[in-house]
Amino acid sequence: MNIALLTSEIAVVILALLIIVFDLLMPRQEARRSLGYFAVCGLLGILVYTFNQHGTSATVYHGFFVVDKFALFFKQLFIVATILTLLFSFDYIEGLTHNTGEFYALLLLSLVGMMVMASANDLLTVFVGLELMTIIFYILVGFDLRSIKSSEAGTKYLILGSAASAVLLYGMSWVYGFTGTIVLSQIAAHLTASPAMLLGLGLMLAGFCFKLSIVPFHMWAPDVYEGAPIPVTAMLAMASKAAGVAVLLRVFLVAFAGLQAYWLTIVSLLAGLSMIVGIIVAIWQTNTKRMLAYSSVAQAGYILSGLLAADAAGVKGMLFYAVLYMVANVGAFAVTTAVNNQCGSDKIDDLSGLSQKSPFLAVVMTVSLLSMAGLPPMAGFVGKMYIFMAITDKGYFWIAMLGLVMSMVSVYYYMLVVRVMYSKEAKNEQEFTASVSLRIVALISLIATLFIGIYPGPLAELANAAARSLW
């Protein structure tokens, strides 16, 4: 067994444990911001180390855990998302709780769950990684004990999430009972279109769609996103969703590729419904986090539609879109955090006059939202183009057209937010301040969104190489 393949996961666990120990050793009255910087430095080191694994294609534990380009692509995405989230959260977390060390450690342990999911090559490892991530998110969503909304969101997420996990596990048990194996490649070898297998397949798809907040399994997302602390909402919208995509792709394209005729139609309907419901309902939202929650439902629909191609081109589009979606969300949530630090509220109205008080953050928010809408020259345009081209080649012209129309509709509600920032007067004359680390994250988001949109080649090549490792 080559334990070196697990080095990055082990390093993140050790980093989390060190943060807990340092937190206990530090004087109670001392600020814990240094622990946050320690976590960022540690993750940067682990990110650099992961580049040594490029070109690796090997398994651990009898094939249960795989390290390949596909897994590595997602692991680096999760690490970058966690680093950026930590950097824009320092002020917010210090104002939220005295237990900041625990918060950083839990965030890192949720990252371990995501990394395990990306490398999972059997149903048991998929479930272990998924539950490791999800159980920690149950805690993080309810971390703000002073907020009723946070406690309510944590409870709701726990109940609904547990039900979804039970459904997923039940589906896995049907698949195992029929094929006699939990390894994905061996499931593919024993696959037949029996009612038992289709039942297991359907239950597993429902469980994954809950994690991705795909319609009609999205009902938890708006309340949980609104009630959770902003950094947790950001991680749920970016990294957690990307982890769900990683698992969904490997399970459906490796284990259930032989049953495409059965699940492609259902996936196309789910993707179309998510685009419509997510975008239409977002129009009436007055809270920034709820608006971004419904936006994430629609974005999940766009990402899911790439699965319809069921080939390397479709997967490449999904991977590319997952990165640009993360980049745009980082900018949007960084600005939301800055405004919350200033006003103590997440309402869209609180963005009033942001263009006068902080023109830079207003530009970052505008570019992030327009990228999610898919307008050129932002990265979102290129991502949607890759996905729509891939599915059109497979005959799904109608869903590409639906996605195009709904993208145009989404411009309307994104522009409502932009209008608030640029046309309304600020509610007070208080000077707007934001930390240096938050401004750096906002700048990275701005540059990355524009750079990927104008010069998508390098990222597209990486996504393409990662996608091809599934076949």
ABEGO torsion letter per residue (X at the ends): XBAAAAAAAAAAAAAAAAAAAAAAABBAABBAAAAAAAAAAAAAAAAAAAAAABGBBBBBGGGABBBBAAAAAAAAAAAAAAAAAAAAAAAAAAAABABAAAAAAAAAAAAAAAAAAAABABAAAAAAAAAAAAAAAAAAAAABAABAAAAAAAAAAAAAAAAAAAAAAAAAAAAAAAAGBABAAAAAAABBBBAAAAAAAAAAAAAAAAAAGBOAAAAAAAAAAAABBAAAAAAAAAAAAAAAAAAAAAAAAAAAAAAAAAAAAAAAAAAAAAAAAAAAAAAABABAAAAAAAAAAAAAAAAAAAAAAGBAAAAAAAAAAAAAAAAAAAAAAAAAAAAAAAAGBABAAAABGAAAABAAAAAAAAAAAAAAAGBOABAAAAAAAAAAAAAAAAGBAAAAAAAAAAAAAAAAAAAAAAAAAAABBBABABBBBBBAAAAAAAAAAAAAAAAAAABAAAAAAAAAAAAAAAX
